[in-house]
Amino acid sequence: MAINRQWTEWHLTPAGWVSGSSRRDGEGNVWRDEPGDRVVTFVYQEQIDKAHPTPHATVQESWRSKAAGAAAMVEALLAQHGACPHRL
């Protein structure tokens, strides 16, 4: 069970990475609408638990557009803007 779990959604759009909904200790969840032009969404998470007493981070894809040509657009935008930010 997590002792401390914080996360941020990151949406890749043609303009670059956009921060989305998040959870911070002491603040709770902050919900934001997804950008209408997003092509892929990742969740960056930092967690501390009994098995990992030092913080460890994960990045997981949580949504991908199924529109025609989206796969090529995702790859092109990742090449242009880089990987999902590794920060809250």
N, C-alpha and C positions, 0 to 999 in steps of 0.2 A: 504494500500500500504506500502511496506517495505521501511524503511528509510535506513536500513543497513542490508544486507544479505550476509553472507559468508558461504561457504560450501566446503567440501572435500569428494570425493568418497573414500571408503575403500573397498578393494578387499580381500576376504579370499582365500588363497592358501594353499597347503599342507605345505609350509614353514612358514605360519603365515599371518598376516595382512600386506597389501601393500598399501601405499598411492597412489591415482590416481589423476585424474583431480581435479582442485580446483578453487575457486574464493575468492580473498581477496580484501578488500577495498583498493583503491589506486593502485592496481596491475592488476585488471581485471582477466579474465579467463586464466588459464594455462591448456592446454589440454595434456593428456598423454594417450598412448595406454594402454588398459587393459591387464593384464598378461594373457598369453595363458592358464595357469593352474588354473585360478580362478574358484571357485565353487559358490560363492555368492558375490554380491556387495551391499553395503549400502551407503547412503548419510547422512553424519552428517552435520547439518546446524545450524548456530547461526543467529538469526534475532532480529532486533529492529524495531518496528513500532508504530503507534499511539495507537493501542490497548494494546501494551506491551512495555512501554517505557524502561523497563529494559531488558537486553538480555535474550532470551529464546532459548533453544536448542531442536532440534528434530532429530531423527534417523529414516530413512525409507529405507526398502529394495527396491532396484531398478532393480535387475536382479538376476536370479537363474538358474543354469544349469539344463537342462532337460535330461542330459545324464543318461543312466541306472545306478542305484546305487547312483546317486548324492544326493538324500535326506539323505541317511544314511551317506554319506561322509560329507555333510554340518553339520549334528548333531555331528559327531565325531570330526570334526575340531573346531567347536564352543566349545565343551567340552575341547579340548586340548589347544586352543589359547584364549579362552574367547570371550566375546561379542565385537561388533564393538567399536573401540576406540572413545571416546567422546572428540575429540579434532580436531582442524582444521589442 
